[in-house]
Structures are given as C-alpha cells and as structure tokens.
C-alpha cells in the first residue's frame, strides 16, 4: 500500500484543486451574470436630460440631447460579420444649452466614409459611455487620415474640442446622413466563465484518469 500512497495523495489533491477552480469559475459566472443584468437595467432605464455634472460613474446612463453637430468627426475603424468593414462616426455636438460634447452616431460602410456630413440638427437618445477599448497593442490614431483604432474619450475630446462626454446614440431623430446607430449593448462584455469551468473540470477528469493509470502501472510492476 505504501507504493500507492504518494500517487493517490497527489491524485486526490490535484483533483480537489482543479475541481475547486471549476467551482470558483461557476461562482464567477453567477457574479458576472448579475453584473450584466444590472448593466442591462441601467441601459434600459428611462432617458433623462444631460446632467450638469458628469463623471464615469454614470456609465450607461440613458440621456436625451438636442442640438447640432459641428461637422467635425472622428472615424474609428470598425466592422462586423453582418455589416462588413467600415467606421464608427463620433461627431462633435453642441447642445441647445451650449455644451460641446461628443455623439457616437453609429456605423458607416467603407464606401460612405467620405460622404459629406455637414452640421445638422439632431435629437439623440442614447447612453453615456466610457469605452475601455484601448490596449497596449492598440495603434496610435492616424491623425493625417483621421482614422482611429479605439474610442478614447479624453483623446477624442481633445481632438474635437469638447467636454470628455460621449453619448452613444440608440435613436436619432433628424437627418441621420446615412449613419446607422449602434446602441450600447451587453453583448460586447465577455462572460466566458462557464467555458473556463468546463475546462477545469475536464482537466480534473484527465488528472483522475492519469492517477488511476499510474496506480495500475505500479500494481502491474508489482507482479
């Protein structure tokens, strides 16, 4: 029995750790689902006028603004399987009470990027947003071509001369100028904890199988 003791203990401990990691991922999945439900509730709340004081804690707050685009915009490289390649259009926007903010008006296909989009009056319903898209590998914007690779609210505000406030449009009343809104949605927030849990459980199963095989081999060598 002493020959079996070490591999048996190693197998039990390994399986316990791996199963524990799988259970932890299931707990994380429950936490993430609750967080996503909270975000969805915030997105779907009734729209309110743009608050006087705004900070990132108000992320996803639904707001409604009226005013006029400035004619200045930032084009962020974008695309999807359904829409193909194109750009998200972020326009400077002057509200009726004189505030200069930004509105992410939505998507235009590649061929419509240079279509004229002069100042236009719009009524926009959408959500305040501070996207976390810029990583260490994100290229710097090509300012000469006005092509950006991520929405960086402070940097875009500096380029457009606005407050660091971004409203992502969900509905636009007025001349949309061919721009299709892309509302804020939770689909872009990853929730991979179930797949991680399954992976840990499969590794635990493999570890258990390897332990049984090792003990069987030791038993066979005995004879």
Secondary structure, 3 states (H helix, E strand, C coil): CHHHHHHHHHHHHHHHHHHHHHHHHHHHHHHHHHHHHHHHHHHHCCCEECCCCCCHHHCCCEEEEEEEEEEEEEEEEEEECCCEEEEEEEEEEEECCCCEEEEEEEEEEHHHCCCCCCCCEEEEEEEECCCCCCCCCCCCCECCCCEECCCCHHHHHHHHCCCCCEEEEEEEEECCCCCECCCCCHHHCCCCHHHHHHHHHHHHHHHHHHHHHHHHHHHHHHC
